[in-house]
Amino acid sequence: MQPPQLIAGFLAESCQTVAVLGIALHELGLLQFGEALHGWGSYELGRRLSLGLRDREIVIDRTCALCGCEYEWGVHIARFASRAELTDAQIGSLTHGSSADPCWTTERDRLLLDAADALHTHHDLDDRLWERLSGEFSPEQLLDLLMLCGWYHAISFTARATRLTSEAGAPQFRDFLPTPHEAP
């Protein structure tokens, strides 16, 4: 059995979400990595993060969608989308659209999408986007945004490379395909 299948099989039997990936890593003998994963993940999903729930979920959902990580995207849509007050149109846009979609009515939301897109595509934020972000977010929030996006790239890479499959009943990308009149 190749390593991705071995780890994915273990994860499928041992845990139901990436949120408990640290426990699985502990069981695999990767205790130090598991402890670091748990500690940082607790911060990113905790109340100490300077970004609110809606901001956090927009960045996470967009990043996971851009990385093609249906597993973690589905976990977050199922658990947090309604609490973050994301509409079906916004979930579809996070998954398949852009910040120019009409469902985004605040500059703050559009900026979060633009930042996640730039970090994913260019691995950087250009000066103009930095200026726009700085007008809306504090320095602490900007650092958290960068780290959150990077963290969910790492989670997405891990989930995809270990071949984690969607949880039973979890939403899938195809559930939020744009209808013909919504398509870009």
C-alpha positions in Angstrom: 0.0 0.0 0.0 1.4 3.4 -1.0 1.8 6.1 1.7 -1.2 8.3 0.6 -3.6 5.3 0.8 -2.0 4.1 4.0 -2.5 7.5 5.8 -5.9 8.1 4.2 -7.1 4.7 5.3 -5.9 5.4 8.8 -7.5 8.8 8.9 -10.8 7.5 7.6 -10.9 4.9 10.4 -9.5 7.2 13.1 -11.1 10.6 12.6 -14.0 12.2 11.0 -12.5 15.7 10.2 -9.2 17.3 9.6 -9.8 19.1 12.9 -8.7 16.0 14.6 -5.9 15.2 12.3 -3.5 15.9 15.2 -4.9 12.9 17.0 -4.3 10.7 14.0 -0.8 12.0 13.6 -0.1 11.2 17.2 -1.3 7.6 16.6 1.0 7.4 13.6 4.0 8.3 15.8 4.2 11.9 14.6 3.4 13.4 18.0 5.4 16.7 17.6 3.8 17.5 14.3 0.3 16.6 15.7 0.8 18.8 18.7 1.9 21.7 16.5 -1.1 21.1 14.1 -3.5 21.1 17.0 -2.1 24.2 18.6 -2.1 26.3 15.5 -5.5 24.9 14.4 -7.0 25.8 17.7 -5.8 29.4 17.2 -7.1 29.6 13.6 -10.5 28.3 14.6 -10.6 29.9 18.1 -11.8 33.2 19.5 -8.3 34.7 19.7 -8.1 35.0 15.9 -8.7 38.7 15.1 -10.9 37.9 12.2 -14.6 37.2 12.9 -16.4 34.0 11.9 -17.7 35.3 8.6 -14.3 36.7 7.5 -12.6 33.4 8.6 -15.0 31.2 6.7 -14.9 33.3 3.5 -11.1 32.9 3.5 -11.1 29.2 4.4 -13.9 28.2 2.0 -12.3 30.1 -0.9 -8.9 28.7 -0.2 -10.1 25.2 0.1 -12.1 25.6 -3.2 -9.1 27.1 -5.0 -7.0 24.1 -3.8 -9.6 21.7 -5.0 -10.0 20.3 -1.4 -13.6 19.3 -1.4 -13.1 17.4 1.9 -12.2 20.4 4.1 -14.4 22.8 2.1 -17.4 20.4 2.8 -16.6 20.2 6.5 -16.6 24.0 6.7 -19.7 24.6 4.6 -21.6 22.0 6.6 -20.5 23.3 10.0 -20.0 27.0 9.6 -21.7 28.4 6.5 -25.0 29.1 8.2 -23.4 30.6 11.3 -21.3 32.8 9.0 -24.5 33.9 7.3 -23.3 32.7 3.9 -26.1 32.4 1.3 -26.2 29.6 -1.3 -25.2 32.2 -3.9 -22.2 33.2 -1.9 -21.2 29.6 -1.3 -21.5 29.0 -5.0 -19.4 32.1 -5.7 -16.7 31.1 -3.2 -16.5 27.8 -4.9 -16.9 28.7 -8.6 -17.1 32.5 -8.9 -15.3 35.7 -8.1 -15.5 38.8 -6.0 -17.3 40.5 -8.9 -20.4 38.3 -8.5 -23.4 40.3 -7.4 -24.0 38.3 -4.2 -21.0 40.2 -2.6 -22.5 43.4 -1.4 -19.7 44.6 1.0 -16.2 45.7 0.1 -14.9 43.7 3.1 -16.2 40.4 1.7 -14.9 41.2 -1.8 -11.5 42.1 -0.3 -11.3 38.7 1.4 -11.9 36.9 -1.8 -9.4 39.1 -3.7 -6.8 38.4 -1.0 -7.3 34.6 -1.1 -7.2 34.6 -4.9 -4.0 36.7 -5.0 -2.3 34.6 -2.4 -3.3 31.4 -4.1 -2.4 32.5 -7.7 0.5 34.8 -7.1 1.7 33.8 -3.6 1.7 37.5 -2.9 -0.4 40.6 -2.5 0.3 43.5 -4.9 0.7 47.1 -3.6 -2.8 48.1 -4.7 -4.4 45.2 -2.9 -2.4 45.8 0.2 -3.6 49.4 0.2 -7.2 48.4 -0.2 -6.9 45.7 2.6 -5.1 48.2 4.9 -8.1 50.5 4.6 -10.4 47.8 6.0 -8.4 45.6 8.2 -6.0 46.2 11.2 -2.4 45.0 11.0 -3.3 42.1 13.3 -6.2 41.1 11.1 -4.0 41.3 8.0 -1.4 39.0 9.5 -4.1 36.6 10.6 -5.6 36.7 7.1 -2.2 35.7 5.6 -1.6 32.9 8.1 -5.2 31.6 7.8 -4.9 31.4 4.0 -1.5 29.7 4.3 -2.8 27.3 7.0 -5.7 26.2 4.8 -3.4 25.6 1.9 -1.4 23.2 4.1 -4.6 21.5 5.3 -5.9 21.3 1.7 -2.6 19.8 0.5 -2.6 17.3 3.3 -6.2 16.3 2.8 -5.8 16.0 -1.0 -2.5 14.1 -0.9 -3.8 11.6 1.6 -6.9 11.1 -0.6 -9.4 12.0 2.1 -12.9 11.6 0.7 -15.9 13.7 1.6 -17.8 12.8 4.8 -21.2 11.2 4.4 -23.8 13.9 3.8 -21.2 16.7 3.4 -21.8 19.2 0.6 -19.8 18.8 -2.6 -18.6 21.4 -5.1 -21.2 20.2 -7.6 -24.0 21.1 -5.2 -23.2 24.8 -5.8 -22.6 24.9 -9.5 -23.9 28.2 -11.0 -27.1 28.1 -12.9 -26.9 29.1 -16.6 -28.1 32.7 -15.8 -25.5 33.0 -13.0 -22.6 31.6 -15.0 -19.8 34.2 -15.7 
